[in-house]
């Protein structure tokens, strides 16, 4: 393979690796976090609120009262006790989950979630709601409930005739699948996908249910090792419908994160299945909103598509993508700017025609903006812009390279080579410089002559010494990249 083509593939991989750390910190603040169910749910529609003025009863007293009714089989008296317990553990601020766990009632509450008691709707609602808020907190408590078979019980509850019970089951499963990959895989192995398919096809449910369903889907698609794609592939048509027809912000947000997880796998066919959902118009539309929560995963999905095969990247680049992305380079949120630069970086690392779309858009405004961000942006944004601009140097187009040189690209590269200690950045800059010098040879028509205008600019900023010194780098990739330049232009180096 041509060294330039080989490095282009490498650049795409490096851009993907570069953002791993920020993604660990930022990308799953919403999806992966477990959630406690606080909102009022009144199965009797009496309009009462959980924020009542009733005096609070100690957990221990409520537990004793519940066990008294449980041991005597007094089913009708249990729902009110469970409601009081549920309200106590549904507080937003430090709910007494640990205190509840210290009593003996939890196994008995979970035991109520069985088919022969399904006809007691309020009992099911309150017991399952308590389970939600236990699994939404400490891992040790979650593990305890899993040991009580809460997973198969919750999956069975998806068939309950009452929507509130089904919704609680979804909450339990979403929290559990977000807790660990072991729980995610157990839920998948127990046939939850088929249950969700049936639920969505027969009972559309409320908007709240849609939010929870897609949250669960997203968590079931998340995590490495990735779930087996054929298992979760049935989600795609439902995600497509939600994306195209449901404008609820949380539904859209959950859908975008589901697509992030589905597209970050290194699998061309899986990526193509997502592309076949034909949701590009909705992705482009999301780029025009000012909601960082929506923008971040949308940019991530687009970046993954652009990072696919040349044909897959082309399928979205030929839309209004570039024009819609450009304003985001000036977004107030740094993470949005950085993700946007990453998308442009991968476009520039693509085919010549794809890179030229960026170069030629609006008389080069994108390239100009990238240079501005290198000089004026934060360090992390500047670094990502450097990667994008070094990718741009591999375009193999005399006019495009000339435009970069006119913007002092050579001087920028040498400046970075003098100051940076990052091996990845140094390697990228050296490879970019090699590509620029190659285009300089094309301009002169002769190899190794001093009238290579780009080589002269390297010499003018003392770049020859910098390159030679990097041959001694302890990093093998840096040393090889520097050595490649020196060997290609050995005669000129000797004369200078």
Phi, psi and omega per residue, in radians:
X1 nan 2.518 3.058
X2 -0.992 2.337 -3.115
X3 -0.958 -0.615 -3.141
X4 -1.207 -0.740 3.115
X5 -1.131 -0.698 3.132
X6 -1.079 -0.754 -3.133
X7 -1.194 -0.515 3.118
X8 -1.099 -0.731 3.088
X9 -1.119 -0.731 -3.141
X10 -1.090 -0.699 -3.139
X11 -1.053 -0.727 3.113
X12 -1.051 -0.760 -3.136
X13 -1.121 -0.720 -3.117
X14 -1.157 -0.651 3.116
X15 -1.099 -0.655 3.139
X16 -1.146 -0.725 -3.129
X17 -1.215 -0.582 -3.024
X18 -1.059 -0.603 -3.074
X19 -1.620 0.092 -3.105
X20 -1.006 -0.787 -3.060
X21 -1.130 -0.783 3.136
X22 -1.146 -0.571 -3.140
X23 -1.202 -0.646 3.104
X24 -1.045 -0.595 -3.075
X25 -1.491 -0.573 -2.915
X26 -1.956 -0.574 -2.809
X27 -1.341 -0.295 -3.072
X28 -2.132 0.449 3.099
X29 -0.995 -0.586 -3.087
X30 -1.631 -0.876 -2.989
X31 -1.266 -0.828 -2.975
X32 -1.431 -0.362 3.134
X33 -1.152 2.377 3.079
X34 -1.330 2.622 -3.038
X35 -2.156 2.359 3.039
X36 -1.559 2.360 -3.122
X37 -1.532 1.949 -3.042
X38 -1.890 -0.578 -3.023
X39 -0.986 2.563 -3.141
X40 -1.177 2.368 3.029
X41 -2.351 1.947 -3.064
X42 -1.983 1.762 -3.069
X43 -1.090 -0.338 -3.124
X44 -1.634 -0.022 3.130
X45 0.941 0.655 -3.110
X46 -1.496 -0.137 3.112
X47 1.413 0.121 3.129
X48 -1.309 2.757 -3.105
X49 -2.020 2.653 3.058
X50 -1.168 -0.418 -3.126
X51 -1.459 1.111 -3.091
X52 -1.592 2.964 3.113
X53 -1.701 0.220 -3.141
X54 -1.148 2.464 3.102
X55 -1.127 2.425 -3.127
X56 -1.304 2.469 3.116
X57 -1.856 2.356 -3.132
X58 -0.956 2.514 -3.141
X59 -0.968 -0.719 -3.094
X60 -1.090 -0.687 3.124
X61 -1.175 -0.719 3.113
X62 -1.114 -0.703 3.135
X63 -1.104 -0.737 3.123
X64 -1.121 -0.714 3.133
X65 -1.137 -0.726 3.125
X66 -1.075 -0.808 -3.104
X67 -1.118 -0.577 3.083
X68 -1.073 -0.774 3.122
X69 -1.232 -0.653 -3.128
X70 -1.121 -0.798 -3.085
X71 -1.179 -0.440 3.118
X72 -1.681 -0.026 3.123
X73 1.261 0.410 -3.111
X74 -1.453 1.332 -3.058
X75 -1.043 -0.711 -3.046
X76 -1.121 -0.428 -3.117
X77 -1.553 -0.256 -3.053
X78 -1.214 -0.707 -3.049
X79 -0.977 -0.687 -3.121
X80 -1.177 -0.680 3.095
X81 -1.137 -0.765 3.132
X82 -1.120 -0.627 3.107
X83 -1.086 -0.737 3.124
X84 -1.132 -0.718 3.091
X85 -1.119 -0.760 -3.134
X86 -1.067 -0.759 3.121
X87 -1.080 -0.662 -3.129
X88 -1.138 -0.690 -3.088
X89 -1.623 0.127 3.105
X90 -1.813 0.150 3.115
X91 -1.150 2.454 -3.117
X92 -1.248 -0.533 -3.063
X93 -1.888 1.871 3.056
X94 0.899 1.110 3.072
X95 -1.158 2.573 -3.044
X96 -1.397 0.969 -3.125
X97 -1.125 -0.782 -3.121
X98 -1.053 -0.703 3.114
X99 -1.084 -0.718 3.110
X100 -1.116 -0.730 -3.099
X101 -1.132 -0.457 -3.129
X102 -1.306 -0.304 3.066
X103 -1.406 -3.134 -3.114
X104 -1.763 0.154 -2.938
X105 -1.479 -0.410 -2.977
X106 -1.006 -0.829 3.118
X107 -1.014 -0.585 -3.110
X108 -1.321 -0.583 3.062
X109 -1.142 -0.791 3.114
X110 -1.103 -0.628 -3.132
X111 -1.093 -0.418 3.124
X112 -1.180 -0.349 -3.075
X113 -1.457 1.163 -3.109
X114 -2.355 2.654 -2.995
X115 -0.951 -0.601 -3.077
X116 -1.221 -0.197 3.105
X117 -1.912 0.108 -3.084
X118 -1.023 -0.454 -3.094
X119 -1.206 -0.285 3.099
X120 -1.594 1.529 -2.955
X121 -1.090 -0.827 -3.115
X122 -1.115 -0.615 3.083
X123 -1.043 -0.800 -3.137
X124 -1.120 -0.751 -3.099
X125 -1.091 -0.853 -3.065
X126 -1.215 -0.744 -3.125
X127 -1.129 -0.761 -3.132
X128 -1.224 -0.563 3.117
X129 -1.167 -0.712 3.067
X130 -1.053 -0.724 3.126
X131 -1.076 -0.689 3.096
X132 -0.950 -0.879 -3.005
X133 -1.341 -0.311 2.994
X134 -1.310 -0.817 -3.094
X135 -1.291 -0.206 -3.130
X136 -1.506 -0.033 -3.049
X137 -1.942 -2.092 -3.019
X138 -1.241 2.505 -3.121
X139 -1.060 -0.634 -3.126
X140 -1.122 -0.615 3.101
X141 -1.246 -0.689 3.097
X142 -1.062 -0.821 3.140
X143 -1.048 -0.638 3.139
X144 -1.096 -0.775 3.141
X145 -1.201 -0.600 3.076
X146 -1.086 -0.667 3.074
X147 -1.118 -0.350 3.092
X148 -1.628 0.268 3.103
X149 1.143 0.663 3.115
X150 -1.178 -0.478 -3.124
X151 -1.135 -0.974 3.122
X152 -1.124 -0.544 3.107
X153 -1.151 -0.743 -3.139
X154 -1.181 -0.681 3.116
X155 -1.109 -0.697 3.097
X156 -1.125 -0.617 -3.140
X157 -1.146 -0.284 3.091
X158 -1.108 -0.299 3.115
X159 -1.696 0.072 -3.134
X160 -1.156 2.489 -3.100
X161 -1.212 -0.355 -3.094
X162 -1.583 2.200 -3.076
X163 -1.060 -0.654 -3.114
X164 -1.112 -0.628 3.109
X165 -1.202 -0.779 3.111
X166 -1.049 -0.727 -3.130
X167 -1.115 -0.697 3.086
X168 -1.102 -0.667 3.097
X169 -1.089 -0.704 3.099
X170 -1.078 -0.739 3.115
X171 -1.054 -0.787 3.138
X172 -1.031 -0.867 -3.082
X173 -1.168 -0.635 3.115
X174 -1.149 -0.749 3.097
X175 -1.100 -0.751 -3.121
X176 -1.168 -0.747 -3.133
X177 -1.186 -0.420 3.061
X178 -1.464 -0.208 -3.117
X179 -1.379 -0.802 -3.093
X180 -2.757 2.744 3.105
X181 -1.200 -0.541 3.103
X182 -1.081 -0.772 3.117
X183 -1.194 -0.705 3.105
X184 -0.982 -0.854 -3.092
X185 -1.167 -0.638 3.113
X186 -1.121 -0.739 3.124
X187 -1.095 -0.752 3.133
X188 -1.132 -0.739 -3.113
X189 -1.132 -0.426 -3.113
X190 -1.520 0.202 2.992
X191 1.427 0.479 -3.100
X192 -1.155 -0.487 -3.104
X193 -1.098 -0.803 3.119
X194 -1.105 -0.649 3.114
X195 -1.111 -0.730 3.141
X196 -1.192 -0.685 3.086
X197 -1.020 -0.824 3.138
X198 -1.103 -0.753 -3.127
X199 -1.065 -0.787 -3.092
X200 -1.255 -0.546 -3.093
X201 -1.436 -0.410 -3.079
X202 -1.908 -0.458 -3.078
X203 -2.343 1.571 -3.099
X204 -0.921 -0.696 3.095
X205 1.318 3.120 -3.111
X206 -1.469 3.059 3.100
X207 -1.123 -0.580 3.098
X208 -1.100 -0.701 3.102
X209 -1.121 -0.687 3.118
X210 -1.050 -0.744 3.118
X211 -1.034 -0.815 -3.072
X212 -1.221 -0.685 3.116
X213 -1.038 -0.818 -3.086
X214 -1.255 -0.575 3.032
X215 -1.043 -0.793 3.102
X216 -1.096 -0.789 3.114
X217 -0.993 -0.787 -3.122
X218 -1.068 -0.775 -3.140
X219 -1.172 -0.549 3.111
X220 -1.279 -0.362 3.093
X221 -1.570 -0.207 -2.974
X222 -1.542 2.680 2.928
X223 1.850 2.632 3.096
X224 -2.077 2.297 0.043
X225 -1.145 2.538 -3.085
X226 -1.191 2.621 3.065
X227 -1.141 2.719 3.118
X228 -1.069 2.144 -3.022
X229 -1.041 -0.761 3.123
X230 -0.977 -0.472 3.141
X231 -1.230 -0.713 -3.069
X232 -1.728 -0.090 -3.134
X233 -0.980 -0.586 3.113
X234 -1.032 -0.288 3.111
X235 -1.189 -0.475 -2.957
X236 -0.989 -0.860 3.141
X237 -1.091 -0.556 3.119
X238 -1.280 -0.694 3.054
X239 -1.076 -0.679 3.116
X240 -1.046 -0.788 3.140
X241 -1.117 -0.781 3.138
X242 -1.078 -0.770 -3.106
X243 -1.112 -0.713 -3.058
X244 -1.433 -0.494 -2.962
X245 -2.097 -0.193 -3.098
X246 -1.990 2.016 -3.064
X247 -1.638 0.067 3.097
X248 -1.037 2.295 -3.053
X249 -1.048 -0.761 -3.117
X250 -1.192 -0.635 3.081
X251 -1.083 -0.821 3.135
X252 -1.091 -0.715 -3.128
X253 -1.105 -0.822 3.113
X254 -1.090 -0.690 3.111
X255 -1.086 -0.754 -3.133
X256 -1.099 -0.731 3.122
X257 -1.196 -0.602 3.051
X258 -1.049 -0.736 3.111
X259 -1.167 -0.601 3.071
X260 -1.009 -0.857 -3.093
X261 -1.174 -0.618 -3.124
X262 -1.259 -0.468 -3.056
X263 -1.738 -0.180 -3.093
X264 -1.467 -0.019 3.099
X265 -1.342 2.464 3.106
X266 -1.429 1.221 -3.074
X267 -2.535 1.882 -3.072
X268 -1.040 -0.718 -3.090
X269 -1.171 -0.713 3.114
X270 -1.125 -0.729 3.100
X271 -1.089 -0.682 -3.140
X272 -1.140 -0.623 3.107
X273 -1.079 -0.654 3.084
X274 -1.203 -0.744 3.101
X275 -1.038 -0.651 -3.132
X276 -1.170 -0.194 3.071
X277 -1.186 -0.299 3.086
X278 1.008 0.885 3.116
X279 -1.923 0.304 3.107
X280 -0.963 -0.747 3.137
X281 -1.017 -0.661 3.141
X282 -1.252 -0.636 3.085
X283 -1.107 -0.786 3.129
X284 -1.103 -0.700 3.114
X285 -1.075 -0.704 3.132
X286 -1.072 -0.542 -3.135
X287 -1.159 -0.322 -3.121
X288 -1.581 -0.080 3.095
X289 -1.466 2.918 -3.118
X290 -1.920 0.290 -3.086
X291 -1.588 1.921 -3.093
X292 -1.032 -0.628 -3.133
X293 -1.046 -0.657 3.130
X294 -1.420 -0.696 -3.083
X295 -1.072 -0.759 -3.036
X296 -1.043 -0.942 3.122
X297 -1.190 -0.557 3.120
X298 -1.098 -0.786 3.086
X299 -1.078 -0.661 3.132
X300 -1.096 -0.768 3.120
X301 -1.067 -0.833 -3.129
X302 -1.081 -0.717 3.098
X303 -1.059 -0.688 3.115
X304 -1.155 -0.687 3.123
X305 -1.153 -0.790 3.115
X306 -1.086 -0.492 -3.130
X307 -1.466 0.073 3.119
X308 -1.432 -2.631 3.095
X309 -1.206 2.902 3.122
X310 -1.019 -0.710 -3.135
X311 -1.169 -0.691 3.122
X312 -1.156 -0.733 3.097
X313 -1.101 -0.731 -3.119
X314 -1.064 -0.597 -3.061
X315 -1.078 -0.517 3.137
X316 -1.775 -0.484 3.126
X317 -1.131 -0.566 -3.089
X318 -1.313 -0.082 3.024
X319 -1.405 -2.828 3.109
X320 -1.478 0.423 -3.010
X321 -0.981 -0.943 -3.013
X322 -1.069 -0.787 -3.135
X323 -1.128 -0.583 -3.127
X324 -1.361 -0.520 3.135
X325 -1.269 -0.627 -2.975
X326 -0.904 -0.828 -3.137
X327 -1.047 -0.440 -3.105
X328 -1.238 -0.256 3.058
X329 -1.185 -0.244 3.107
X330 -1.959 0.261 -3.108
X331 -1.135 2.598 -3.110
X332 -1.231 -0.405 -3.130
X333 -1.543 2.123 -3.093
X334 -1.059 -0.672 -3.113
X335 -1.118 -0.592 3.101
X336 -1.184 -0.770 3.108
X337 -1.046 -0.789 -3.083
X338 -1.136 -0.768 3.107
X339 -1.107 -0.654 3.132
X340 -1.154 -0.751 3.094
X341 -1.073 -0.678 3.126
X342 -1.071 -0.708 3.094
X343 -1.094 -0.837 3.114
X344 -1.063 -0.650 3.140
X345 -1.045 -0.747 -3.141
X346 -1.277 -0.537 3.032
X347 -1.132 -0.762 -3.137
X348 -1.181 -0.380 3.099
X349 -1.548 0.051 -3.121
X350 -1.513 -2.573 -3.132
X351 -1.259 2.907 3.137
X352 -1.025 -0.782 -3.105
X353 -1.145 -0.632 3.117
X354 -1.186 -0.756 3.119
X355 -1.101 -0.662 -3.112
X356 -1.176 -0.420 3.053
X357 -1.032 -0.726 3.127
X358 -1.223 -0.776 -3.134
X359 -1.045 -0.741 -2.958
X360 -1.594 -0.177 -3.082
X361 -1.137 2.184 3.046
X362 0.860 0.869 3.070
X363 0.999 0.673 3.009
X364 1.433 0.330 -3.079
X365 -1.116 -0.549 -3.118
X366 -1.185 -0.796 3.121
X367 -1.089 -0.739 3.096
X368 -1.007 -0.763 -3.111
X369 -1.153 -0.658 3.112
X370 -1.099 -0.701 3.076
X371 -1.109 -0.718 3.134
X372 -1.094 -0.709 -3.127
X373 -1.198 -0.549 3.070
X374 -1.065 -0.719 -3.061
X375 -1.462 -0.534 -2.983
X376 -1.992 -0.285 -3.052
X377 -1.373 3.086 3.058
X378 -1.202 2.923 -3.078
X379 -1.037 -0.723 -3.113
X380 -1.193 -0.690 3.095
X381 -1.187 -0.710 3.117
X382 -1.039 -0.746 -3.139
X383 -1.096 -0.765 3.137
X384 -1.134 -0.620 3.079
X385 -1.163 -0.641 3.079
X386 -1.054 -0.784 3.092
X387 -1.047 -0.743 3.140
X388 -1.094 -0.777 -3.112
X389 -1.218 -0.610 3.065
X390 -1.183 -0.608 3.015
X391 -1.085 -0.679 -3.140
X392 -1.061 -0.505 -3.115
X393 -1.213 -0.201 -3.140
X394 -1.661 0.270 -3.019
X395 -1.223 -0.367 -3.134
X396 0.978 0.877 3.098
X397 -2.439 2.095 -3.042
X398 -1.028 -0.752 -3.103
X399 -1.149 -0.765 -3.134
X400 -1.133 -0.780 3.113
X401 -1.115 -0.671 3.095
X402 -1.052 -0.672 3.113
X403 -1.134 -0.704 3.099
X404 -1.119 -0.746 3.134
X405 -1.114 -0.685 3.116
X406 -1.102 -0.442 3.093
X407 -1.564 0.235 3.109
X408 1.200 0.680 3.114
X409 -1.111 -0.715 -3.125
X410 -1.080 -0.806 3.135
X411 -1.081 -0.664 3.106
X412 -1.118 -0.786 -3.123
X413 -1.075 -0.786 -3.139
X414 -1.128 -0.705 3.104
X415 -1.016 -0.769 3.137
X416 -1.164 -0.720 3.138
X417 -1.073 -0.543 3.125
X418 -1.291 -0.596 -2.967
X419 -1.825 -0.545 -2.998
X420 -1.333 2.568 3.021
X421 -2.017 0.058 -3.128
X422 -1.426 2.041 -3.062
X423 -1.078 -0.671 -3.131
X424 -1.129 -0.772 3.124
X425 -1.162 -0.745 3.133
X426 -1.054 -0.768 3.131
X427 -1.099 -0.788 3.139
X428 -1.071 -0.725 -3.130
X429 -1.179 -0.696 3.109
X430 -1.150 -0.734 3.108
X431 -1.149 -0.647 3.082
X432 -1.132 -0.732 3.129
X433 -1.110 -0.687 3.093
X434 -1.060 -0.736 3.131
X435 -1.142 -0.731 3.133
X436 -1.103 -0.770 -3.137
X437 -1.112 -0.591 3.072
X438 -1.096 -0.711 3.085
X439 -1.183 -0.526 3.066
X440 -1.110 -0.655 3.081
X441 -1.128 -0.643 3.101
X442 -1.090 -0.647 3.126
X443 -1.121 -0.734 -3.086
X444 -1.467 -0.451 3.128
X445 1.416 0.008 -3.123
X446 -2.361 2.492 -3.103
X447 -1.511 2.289 2.977
X448 1.404 0.219 3.128
X449 -1.517 2.615 -3.126
X450 -1.188 -0.292 -3.106
X451 -1.474 0.215 2.941
X452 -1.116 1.879 -3.007
X453 -1.065 -0.513 -3.103
X454 -1.345 -0.607 3.085
X455 -1.156 -0.660 3.098
X456 -1.052 -0.655 3.127
X457 -1.204 -0.587 3.058
X458 -1.096 -0.779 -3.111
X459 -1.148 -0.622 -3.090
X460 -1.130 -0.446 -3.141
X461 -1.879 0.423 3.064
X462 1.067 0.605 -3.113
X463 -1.331 -0.436 -3.101
X464 -1.089 -0.782 3.135
X465 -1.118 -0.706 -3.132
X466 -1.085 -0.783 -3.124
X467 -1.124 -0.784 3.135
X468 -1.068 -0.706 -3.120
X469 -1.145 -0.532 -3.128
X470 -1.296 -0.208 3.023
X471 -1.101 -0.403 -3.113
X472 -1.655 0.166 -3.124
X473 -1.049 2.517 3.089
X474 -1.275 -0.268 3.096
X475 -1.518 2.171 -3.038
X476 -1.096 -0.728 -3.116
X477 -1.144 -0.726 3.114
X478 -1.102 -0.832 -3.123
X479 -1.060 -0.736 3.141
X480 -1.149 -0.708 3.139
X481 -1.133 -0.711 3.090
X482 -1.174 -0.739 -3.134
X483 -1.089 -0.618 3.126
X484 -1.056 -0.736 3.127
X485 -1.188 -0.809 -3.089
X486 -1.083 -0.755 -3.128
X487 -1.182 -0.664 -3.140
X488 -1.137 -0.576 -3.071
X489 -2.120 0.714 -3.049
X490 -1.012 -0.743 -3.093
X491 -1.073 -0.759 -3.119
X492 -1.198 -0.667 3.115
X493 -1.106 -0.684 -3.141
X494 -1.139 -0.629 -3.114
X495 -1.372 -0.228 -3.121
X496 -1.998 nan nan
